[in-house]
Amino acid sequence: MVNLLQIGTSGVLGHQQMLNTTGNNISNVNTEGYSRQRTQHNSQIDNMGLARSDTGREINQFAQAEVLLDTSKFNNRDKFLTEITRTDQVLSDSSNNLGSGVSTLFESFHTLNDDPTSLSTRELALSDAKSLVSSFSSVGKQLQSQVKTANNEITAKPDLLNALIKEIHGLNQQVMIANNTSQGVSGTLLDKRDESIKALASEIDISTIANDNKSISINLISGQPLVMQSSVSQFTVVTNNPDTSINELALNIDSNQILLQEIELGGTVGALFSFRDEAVSPALREIGQLALGIGSAINSQNRMGLDLNGQLGKDIYGMPGTMAQGYHDNSNSEHMVTSTIRPTEGGALTVNQYQVTMTSPLTFDVYEIKNGVQSTNPLPISGAYPGPVTVDEHGFDIDFSAATGGFKSGDKFILSPTLFNFDDYQVIASRPEDIALSSALRSSRNTNNITDSQLIVSSIFDSSLSFSNNALNMAAPQRVTVNNSGDFDIFDGNGTLLATSSGALLGLDLLANSVPPLNPQAGYEINISGNPNSGESFSLHYNTNSAGDNTNGLKLAGLESENTLRQNKVTSGGNQMTISEGISALIAGIGNKTRAARVDQSASESKLTQSQNWVESVSGVNLDEEAANMVRYEQAYNASARVVSISKEIFDTILNAAR
């Protein structure tokens, strides 16, 4: 009888606990992060009913680990898509249409060539040049604002990350304490910790390790510890080295600080870094390359002509320089290194950055940084300290003269020649007369020449060298004769032989290729077209009375279809593109990144849904199943209660029989 009472009582208590667990599951069916719980029973080994009941969560550790990885990946892709979409919208906005602005400017040049003396038409062309500057400035400043916004978000992240890390560590302590009690750790406490870990995983890529004392250690996916059993690491903001305008993250582990600048963090935080450093910042340098390339091409052509007053043309656009950023451990933080765009060489500019490394107080090497990878060998340069020093075939000069005091070996600087203050990019031509539509030099052929060969002025890159008082200096090269050897003899205005250029070079760059070379001191370059005969001669003249001439204006208008910009390729052969191709490449580049991000976001969302469904199939509450369990446990409870009742009836019967 006593045995029967004990068996019934254990059944009542056990199934009451099962009913409580089932009711708790039903109550929390809509609770975020709740894991279904189950009460497990063991039979007494002496057949005396149920042993102690244990209630725990229904979980699959592999499914939970998969959710953490997929959560981090989805948040990374989703955040990057959100950010890159804003950049794509700026570039595709009709009010910021760079392509339309370029087309309008060159249409004005075409119209101007119909009447080179019209001041109103010249004024319109100058206005269109300013409108193009405004478009570049508007796009550039909007993208700079996006960089600033991303940087501000990065700066604010340590507060959130550190709070989550401390929260998880605190929950770990509660779990370890509860684990040493008779009641054990509640599923609710474990669920709360899992939700905090999931929140951390949405921000950064993490890995988890379950410890024997029920605590969980958390590391960055790259291995750095975040949550340890007895301590935590904390994120902090540090200034980028050398760019002090942006911030990076560092991790303080005990008394050590680890910079995370080169570590892929994943999650939302990683997406912000990817957007800032790999998407919008390169796009800004690309916009700068376009603006400087267009300005340089128009300036170069305008300097080759004469304005409406018969004066040599000057620059239409101001070409802003940049200041290098010195590394924090340089010998003197006040040292300055600057870069300026070389006249006529804007088409050689790349979107890349450059590192200047001092090898001694007076010598240095220049390395190209393309897509974050520094070139193995230094670039060739022309000139010496303190400059200006030309970085050959890259379109800019470096100048050290602004530095106070001497440099030291090991000092390093980062240059971004196409990343400048957009307020400094302006139209500096103030009068419509400044547009130089006439050719500055005209050529003539000797009347005795037989072939159709022509003397062509290919460029005027420094009008101060061979021109004065609206005339070509007598000492300047201005007559070319083909000698009996087929080479080109070059004479000044007094008939003095200055140099000879080899006929094997097919008449290209006669002044630069002559012996002795006549450039860069001449300030202009000439070519001979065709195959002239020995004895044929050609002459250069200053183009006086040129007001109605549109020879240079036609070349200005033709720049739209010329290969005036450099593509971003490793090799230089065939590495030029037109202005419209450059703008299309910029827009298409961001557009392609946006489309790829959209595909990645969709794929990662599907993968996250799949892993969440896996967790839900194990840990989620199914109301139909719980309702069935409720009926089953109620029947078992009632049956156990009946056993107790029967044992009482038997006990009463025995008592009555003994009386």
Secondary structure, DSSP 8 states (H G I E B T S, - for coil): -HHHHHHHHHHHHHHHHHHHHHHHHHHTTT-TT---EEEE--B-TTSSSB---EEEE---HHHHHHHHHHHHHHHHHHHHHHHHHHHHHHHH-GGG-HHHHHHHHHHHHHHHHHSTT-HHHHHHHHHHHHHHHHHHHHHHHHHHHHHHHHHHHHHHHHHHHHHHHHHHHHHHHHHHHHHTSSS---HHHHHHHHHHHHHHHHHS-EEEEE-TTS-EEEEETTS-EEE-SS-B-EEEEEE-SS-TTSEEEEEEETTEEEE-TTS---HHHHHHHHIIIIIIHHHHHHHHHHHHHHHHHHHHHHHTEE-TTS-B---SB----EE-EE-TTSS-TT---EEEE-TT-GGG--S-EEEEEEEETTEEEEEEEETTEE-SS---EES-TTS-EEETTTTEEEE-TT--S---TT-EEEE-TT---GGG--B---SGGGS--EESEEEEE-TT--S---EEEEEES-TTTTB-SSSB-TTS--EEEE-TTS-EEEE-TTS-EEEEE-GGGTT-SHHHHEES--TTTS-EEEEE-S---TT-EEEEEE--S-TT--HHHHHHHHGGGS--EE-S-SS-TT-EE-HHHHHHHHHHHHHHHHHHHHHHHHHHHHHHHHHHHHHHHHHS--HHHHHHHHHHHHHHHHHHHHHHHHHHHHHHHHHHHH-
